[in-house]
Amino acid sequence: MLVSSLNFLHDLGCLSPVLTCSAKASLMLRKNPHMAISRRRIGATAILTSILLAREAFLIDKMAKGFDFRMTAPDQTVEEAESTIGEHARGLRRVKALLESGSWKEAQQQLRRNSSLLKQDIYTIIQSKEGSIRPQLRKLYSDLFNNVTKIDYAARDKDTARVWECYNNMEAALNDLLSKIQ
């Protein structure tokens, strides 16, 4: 029996195709054989797409060691952010010891972990400030995390000179930002 049409029902729990047959469509294919080729291509493309989407859904936990781009924790208050910002800033500064020892991978992992937590804290605090000082704080925020990203790339490339240049810039931006928000 020739499968003439593909209907994909996407259920949120799983991505499984449901194949259906139609007698009318199979008669049409006999009259026009070129339709069979295009339908086969469409069917193959649809099946491959669903396989790729399913694979991507299962591999989401692999992204856990990357940067976390969430801006604020949904239920984080300003008081909570202010109480943890010092601890997260110290964690970011502790990367220096790992960089000095040449533990590049560990430095990158700690940098990513602490920067994402610090990013949430700082953003929450900036949002609570009055509108006239927010642009200046956002500029410092941007400088800080751009340097964090540059350190990550330099550590990946094991570029010692670039790592220390970006670390010093990050440290200056962090000190400036913390002095303005506390």
N, C-alpha and C positions, 0 to 999 in steps of 0.2 A: 504494500500500500504506500502511496506517495504522500509524504507530508507536504501539504500545500501552503499552510499558513502557520505562522508562529505567533502565539500570543504570550507575552511575558507578564505574569502577575507578580509584582514585587511586594512581597510581604516584608515588613520591617525586621522580622526575626531572621529570615534567610532569603537568599537570592536564588530561587530555583525556577527555571523556565517550565511553563506548562505548554505542551505541544498539542495541537488539535488538528483534525483532518476535515476536509470539506470535499465532497464528491463533485460539486459544481466547479471548484477550483481545479481539480485534477482533470476534468474535461477541457477546461480552458487551456491547460498546459499541453494537452495533446494537440490542440489546434495551433498553438504558438510555442514552440520549443525554446525560444529565446527567453521567455518568461521564467522557465525552470532554472536557467543559469542565474538570472538576477535574483530570484527568490532564494536559491541556494546560497548565494553570496550574502544576501541579507540575513538569512538564517545563521550562517556561520559567523558572521560579524556579531550578531546578537548573542550567540552562545559564548563567543570569546569575550565579549564585553562583560557579560554576567560573571564569567569565571574570574576576570581581572578585578571586578568590583568586589567579589566575594573574597578573593585573596587579600585585597587591600583592607577589607573590614577585619580580617583576622590578624593583620600585621600592625594594627594601630599601636599596640603596646611597645613596638620597636622604637617609636618616636619619643619615648619617655626620657631618653638621655639628651635630647635636643633642647633648643631654647623653648621656653614656654612663653607664648605671645599673649596670654591672657593679661588684661590690664589690671583689673581689680578682682580680689576674691569676692564672690557674691555677698557674703555675709560678714565681711571684714569692716569693723568700725574704725574710725579715726584713732580712737584710744588704743585699740589693738595694734594698729599700724605704728603708732608712736612708741608703744612699749617694745615692739620687736625690731624696729629699724636699726637700733644700735647693735644688736646681736647679729643681724644679717649683714651690716656694714663690716663688722669685725670678721665675719666669715669670708667676705669678699677680700678683705685685706690679708687673710691667712693664705691666700693663693701665692703670696710672695715667697713663702718658704718652699713651696712645691716648685715654683719657677726657679729658685736659686739652686735647688737640688737636681734640676733637670728632669723632673717627673712630669713630662709634658701631658700625657693622657690624664693623669690624676688631677693635674692643675686645670685642664679643660673641664673635667667633670665637676670639680668643686666650683669653678668659676660659673658654669652654667646653672648649677643648683642654687648657689647663693645669689646670683644676679637675678634670677627669676623671682625669688622671694623678696629681694630688696626692691625690685621693680614694682611689685604689687604694693608694697608699703609706701614707697615714695609717691606713686600715682594716686593712691587713696588720700594721702596727706595734701598733695597739690590740689586735688579736687575740692578739698574742704577750705582752702584759702580763698581770700577775696579776689575778685576778678582782675584787679589792677596789677597784682604781682604774679599772677599765673604765667604770663608769657615769659618772664625772666626765669621762673622756676622750670618751665618746660624746656627752655634752651639749655639750662644746666643739666636737666634730666637727659636730654638728647645727647649732649657732649659726653656725659658719664657712660651711657650705655653704648654709644658708638665706639668709645675706647674699649669697653669690655669686649665688644665684638671683634675689634682689631687685635686685642690680646689673644683671643681665641684663635683667630686665623694665624697670627704670628707663632703661637705655640704649636699649632698644627704643622707649620712649615719649619719649626725649630729655629726660628730667626731670633736669636738672643737680643741683638741690638734693638730690633723693632718691638720685641716684648717689653723691654725696659722703658723704651720711649713711651709706649702706650700705657704701661703701668703707672708711670709718673704722671701722665696726663689724667688717667683715671683717678688716681689718688687726689690730685688737685681738684678735679671736678667734684669728687665725693665730699671732700672737706668743705668746699664752697657751698655745695647744695645743703649739706647737713647744718651748716652755720645759719643759712637763710630760713630753713623750715623749722628749726627748733627754737 
